Amino acid sequence: MNNLLSSSGRLRRAREAAGTGAVVALASLAAIGCLSAWTTAGYAGSPAKIDVREARVLLPVIPGRNTNAYFRIVNTGGAPDRLRSVTSSAASAPELTVHRMNTANGAYRERSGDVVIPAYGEVEMSPHGSAVTLRSDASWRPGDRVTFTLDFQRSGTVTVDAVVRPVALGSPP
């Protein structure tokens, strides 16, 4: 009788193990199928792909003063990227900044860290968010072009010409 019970117990454990193994095997096959479909669609392993679609720099009211440059940065790749720095041979001391407000509702710019451009997303710099603050050149006129080099963590450097635009009250820059 003891032999029969232990034989039946072994049979039950073998069935449970086989059932568990079948569930694990099916889950693995489903995961492999989903990953294969993701890869076939071109999404897996897709690197960041950065494109700067708009670039402008504001002409300050007082020539030679600080101003801001704004860029619309689009990432059509499957991985996020980070804008680490901006340089320009035509502009003095460009730095990444962000718009802030103090307790008296006064606005100011503060140096920021990297700007993250999400996978399949974009960042549009503006007076109310991220920007590049720089010292303008007193000789700039509306329509002039200023060359900037944007340095990204994954995509490397992207060089773009920003159009100098006057500040227009009541309309976006």
MIPANU-171480 format. One record per residue (C-alpha): x, y, z; residue in one letter. Coordinates in steps of 0.001 Angstrom, whole numbers, plus 524288, in hexadecimal, padded with zeros to 5 digits. Layout:
N
XYZa
...
//
This chain:
173
800008000080000m
80B1A8095C8033Bn
810EB806547F620n
804178099C7EF58l
802C1816CD7F649l
8107F81ABB7F370s
80EAE816C07E54As
8023A81ED17E465s
808ED82A6D7EB1Bg
813F9829B67E14Fr
80A388296A7D629l
80336835857DB79r
8100583CF87DCF0r
81414839357CF2Da
8071B83E447C9CCr
8089684B1A7D159e
8167684CBC7CC6Aa
8123084A0C7BE6Fa
8072E853FD7BFAFg
8106785E3D7C526t
81A3585B517BA66g
80FAC85CBE7B011a
80B8E86A097B578v
819AC86EC67B597v
81BDA869AE7A7C3a
80F80870787A2B0l
8130A87D4B7A96Aa
820B987CA57A399s
81B5587A1179601l
811DF885737974Ca
81CF188E7979BAFa
8259C88A1379072i
81A6388C2F786E9g
817DD899F178BDEc
8265089D7778B8Al
82776897F577DCEs
81BF18A0397794Aa
821DD8AC4E77FEEw
82EF48A9D47793Ft
828B88A70776C02t
821438B3D576CDFa
82E6A8BAC076E55g
82CD98BF6D77C4Ey
8367C8B717783D0a
844238BC6C7847Cg
840848C8AB77CFFs
84A728D31F780E8p
847278E146783A2a
845D88E90C77711k
846578F7B377961i
84195902287700Ad
84174910BD7732Fv
835D29160676BA9r
835479242977022e
83FDC92D0677578a
83EB093B5B778FEr
845EF9452178142v
83F8C9516F78679l
8456B95E9D7837Cl
846879659579094p
840F79733E791FDv
84E5B9780B79684i
858E89732F78D07p
8636296A90792F3g
85B1B9665A79EA6r
856F1958BD7A2A6n
84C7E9523E79A89t
846D6944C67981An
8476093AF478D2Ba
83C84930FB78B71y
83CC6924037844Af
8324391A19780C8r
8390B90D097826Di
8324B900C577D51v
8367B8F2DD78075n
8311D8E9167768Et
839168DDF977C78g
835638D39F78650g
83EB28D7FA79111a
83ECD8E4B2798C5p
84A128EE2A79751d
84F808F97D79F48r
853BC906EF79AB9l
86007908FA7A2D4r
865199160F79DFFs
864409206979362v
86FA4927EF78D7Ft
870E9932A67835Ds
87C7A939D277DB1s
873889456E77AD0a
86DB4946AD7886Aa
874189485779590s
8723593E957A0CFa
865F79371579CE0p
8606992EC57A7DBe
85472926467A9E4l
84A9D92D1E7B2ADt
83CB592BB17B781v
8324E935FE7BA79h
82F35937C77C8EDr
8263D940817D0F9m
8293D946057DE74n
81F8C948507E977t
81D37956667E4FEa
8193F951757D75An
8260F955E67D182g
82B6894DAE7C669a
83999949BA7C511y
841F393FAB7BE26r
849A09355E7C566e
8545692C817C027r
84EBE91F077BDC7s
85435911977BBF0g
85285909387AFEDd
845F190A5F7A829v
83FA68FD097A5D3v
839AA8FA6F79885i
830C98EE8979A16p
830548E34079075a
8267A8E656785B5y
8248F8F3BD78BDAg
828F1901C178B17e
82D0C90D5B7932Av
8291A91AEC78F02e
8311B925017962Bm
829AC93161799A0s
829F593D627A25Ep
8221E9357D7AC5Eh
82B07929937ACE0g
838599253A7A82Ds
840C892E7C7A02Ea
84EBF931CA79CE4v
852E093E8C7A33Ct
85E42945A679CDAl
864A9952DF79B1Dr
8606F958A878E25s
8692F95F3878446d
8667496DD6782D8a
8673F96C87773FEs
85BE9962D9772B8w
850519672D76A7Fr
8432696092767F8p
844C2955AF75E07g
8531D9532A76133d
856E694513763BBr
85E6C9406476F90v
86487932DA76F28t
8631792A3377B31f
8685B91CA677E05t
85FBB9146A786C9l
8667B9092178DC1d
85E158FD2779097f
861BC8F1B679926q
85E258E73B78F28r
85CF08EE557822Fs
869878F62378300g
869C3903F077DAEt
85FBA90A9D77514v
862F8917BF76ECEt
857C2920DB76BADv
855E892F0776773d
84C929370C76FC6a
845CE942BD769B7v
846DD94F8277151v
8393C954B877415r
834E39612E77AC9p
82C9B96024786F7v
81E7D962797831Ca
815349664378E0Dl
8089A95E8A78EB7g
80D199537378601s
815889478978884p
823E99495478530p
//
